Amino acid sequence: MGNDYSDRVCDPAETFDRVRPYLSVFGVTRVARHTGLDKIGIPVWCAYTPNSRSIVVAQGKGLTDADARTSAVMEALERVVAGDPAVEIFIDTAENLRAAGRAFDPLYGLIAAGRDDIRPDEEVEWVGGADLVSGRDVFVPLEAVLLDRTRQSRFWMSSDGLASGNIRQEAVLHGLLERVERDAHSLWRVSGQKARHQACVDPESFDDPALDALVGRITAAGLELRLFDITSDTGIPCFLAYLGPRGTATAGNLRFVEVTSGCGAHPSAVRAAIRAVTEAAQSRLTYIGGARDDVYAETFRRALPESTRRAFLAAPRSVTKPVACADTPIEALLGNAVSGVKKAGVRSVIAVPLARADLPFAVVKVLVPDLENPDGERARRFGPRALSKAISS
């Protein structure tokens, strides 16, 4: 069943076999199955890179062990590559680039808190990417695509939009869908409570066997699921899943870590919902396993936000048009996603290739400046889309 729901150009098991010889080369020392640490049974695997320049533990989830294992190692590889990307760098000023007629984006929306924007006459390191909207080559600051926490950066450092795949188009699709998902989640969060709760949907109304199986595991484990359709004006289906103890809506004194969430975006609504639910299950194992080096002790002492508890008061409605999960070529899925963000007013989708061309996998950083970003220490917390949504709500 799992392979029917995969967007990889070859199945997850074959993808793992392709990259396996490179794991030790890129510092991946161990791959582990974490599924059994929780009572749900939704597959979650981890890959460990002890000398990583960002986080040591990468995680992966899926409908099958093969899905989750491959997801974990691909995330580990993309993070390692982004720590020391194989890119051509040149140094110049923004005003010189403009004078030469070269397209560039200084990515002011990703400037870190307390840091200044790039000055027009300031020399910085630039790397090249391809804009999927205009078809032009576009240059962006090197620091905006790096994921190297061993160095200081003017830019907010994040894996948002960082993705890998068997081929570049596969990687770009995954990176773009992550940007769409983060944008939709930001817009949903700044909406009023009534609008948020009205977005609650019944996962069983999709009438999909894989999604039904996930819900069955969650129910059997004594847990409760709330699924929200947070699709934005891109029209690309996006869902948010909350996973908590039974009776969360009326429970008191719950901790932050007792209710986990996950988001997923995909041109197929079913696949988007599955991604959200499996991500919420993965988040549970993040806290249960305690291995992630970016989760600190104070996280386990935080109280559950009241807005999260109240989300379980939402009454699920049936989806109006259950969408079957059909096989669609990567090129068509990517074209669909690009068309969706263009419809929402996005002016550029910049894909920056980061991995060597001779590798059997691709890594890209996808930058979509017009979309909202997730939480982070940025000089500009929200963009125009979130501010407009908050005002209208």
C-alpha angles and dihedrals in degrees: 000000000000096000092056088063098047126108095200119118087231126027120277094253091053090046089055091050090051095054100033095091089057099050096090091042089059094043101259103146103171141020116197138184109231097173095105094058088077131051097231099075098214105146115259124168134181134210121203127215106174095188095047119146090218123022123347099215120062119187135207134187137185148138093282138028090252090055094048096043092051092045090054097049093044090053090049092050094048091052093049092049092048089054091061108011124193096235135140109245130198131178122226144125127265091239091055091050090050092048090051091051094243117150114237141157121208089199097223090176090068097051110127122247112275094017128112127240119256109274117231091241096042119111112230137164114264134192130194130247138169122249109221091198102051099022090230130128109252128192123218133179113277091226091061092063100039122102100195114131092181089079136054117252137193087214131071103258114224143145089227107133092009110130145157136207145162088266133016096258090055090051093046091051092053093046094049093047089052090054090049090049094050091047092050092048092051091051092048092050094054092049121098121271093251093055092046094051093046088061092066113120136187109247092205090061089072086070091213120148096216094049091044090053091053091050090048092054091049093049092046089053090058094251134128129228130205117187122194128194101223096168110155133205090290087078089221106134112251130175138189120208126199118196121192146141118296108272095027091144092066101026122114132212096020117162125234092248093056093071116049131184141203137186132207136182128191138144085248110068092210093055091046091053092047090052091052094049095046090047090055089051090049090051090055090055090049089065097035094051094041091202101119109105093210094062111087132203094254089062089069092053097050119111120239110263112249091232090059093050090048091053087074089062089067115111113230119233128200118262110250098222116024106210120216119225106248132178110256127175117253091242092057093046091050092047090051092051094048091049090051096054091044088055088056091055100264110159100192141019107191118195115193114193111220107174131079113267093233094064122101090235137051130224123195139173111220115204121191105173095185093059124082121257130224123253113306147136097272130147087234109043096185135026129215094277095058094041091051091047092049092050093048091048 
